[in-house]
């Protein structure tokens, strides 16, 4: 079961940090440097002026909220999540639990069209809105990955982005809904996301894919950790996308970028909905760092592996387990 660490939430260390916010409309060379700096330090950043049209975002968020507002029996028609479809509280296949309900979709248009029949009263409309959102956000993800390659001085600047452009890619769209904890809110500061009556909605973990692009409504809850036992709250921003490095990108940058560990808390009085695009390659893609990132002073940290191998390992472990260490080279290698 996903639970917070043995230390109660009320006594955990929470540190306020000004997390990087990067304006993508600024000079490209400067933007690429800032992105690399943020990924080096935090494995996380926010981007504004990102180019994803507001109407595309608003339509998807409306569809998500409409689905989660349905009676439970109607939502259950779209489940169980195995791994795609509707799920409630259960996370994965190994006993992890959270205080949320969710809808997980494969980004393949045919899969979305088929799944929409159990999700929406207007499947064609739902499918079109989801596909438009995925296309726009995938484009943003590709642009960010190109900027990272440029900032890392990698000659083949599409070395990362082509992996999520692949028509056979294994990317995922996930909508998470965190209902409010049922408490009396009159005596609370509802702006404080770390009240001890909040619960862990989605436990501590890193994302196994390449890159995650996340939006949420204007309700706090997301936290990242770059130091054991210390959590940094992420202030919600309706104008920004949150971007975090996944395990595959850590491996492909030879450990230069770190796949950030994060979690989501429920809000005591308000519901929170987030939409996450997880950019992933095709199953048989071989994960290996480009030659510019492997040097005599920074030897290769990970053995080559496929996304299918890594995904299989991820599915066999608990949510908070460290997966990438299984693919680290031995010292003698």
Steps between C-alpha positions, in 0.01 A plus 500: 500500500629847416552687825710799596837440658492397870527867593150657504429760231472769767863447609663430165745756371346733245720757334381797296716530189462724197481234233612604151240654269624524142347719232521306173455819298843628609820464297545133409863465604422648841190285542695181430761593761233574761322172432822301541578687822154422639522131405849480653390651830139392544401260223199731485391834353196697394458643151288796394421631151505133408289522186228254602173682418282583799185374329653154452595489869159627614309245291695206640471621858124541452472144370704371793293679762178388332612138509605507865167664593305200369339247734736220600321226301544702180869558567554131570391424143836645392697271730677323642831667412710213368698713438267726295158617608344617825647420840426602857752490787690199362833599338671238287493126558702455818279626781570874488206722593427873490226751575399559140308384196648513154461440129796365304515503119741368242584785261435293186199658321334163432535402866352833610205463260421152633543596867282811455194280450499409870604845625279754327141540384653661189798274422592674175520840672698361795743318271558811289563722804743251656688448173533876442641543850748216458620637167558846649670378817716249314617789284595695812683197638699459177596866506620474860702186426664673201587796721653263756715334233614840376586611852696179558692563175384174346561501124183311412253741658202272433656204681248528786194644326482241222424239765165656588424601140501134400154392381554173688593685818368384836400840638212528748247766600373484856232709672514488880219623723565551872174554690522722809549340840171521689584730791360822643679771303382794708795488739765438234729705282391337176784661308751284690549172308690333786228502766526186709147400397613467140579150378742359248292482184773343284809372678868583451638377168691593188352472151651218292450671162713767328316818590180598680293810416240577764225754552260530791215722606583784737529273806828408666617148580799413283833476685848406382795367699864553407621408849388205711221594738466858372205602285465809281138606429431595138276807478218441249515728197218490243727660238781246527584140432702312758779298341689224671783272396413130483718195555567451127634854466725451803646194327529674162684796656733254678381618839545869421127563550332333797155348484330701773305324773162654564161440655154657517310591817127538514361840587288508813217706354534514121517237231806493278524371145826458314570393142836335431655406166771238541724500194638152433672325207391187314547177693806383307685833518852452631580745779857623489671835559630692196880492465543865603372416849741209559857614560815374678398724790139377493487135407178332396284444811237270353505191283298521177142380532168529322194687618318164507756361747473807719122506488485134603728573797285800598180295496658239726593750773316716751428864420780647710770245413815613321499343154791657318753353742418158354653616172808669641832358389714323758812689606725246330323560169 
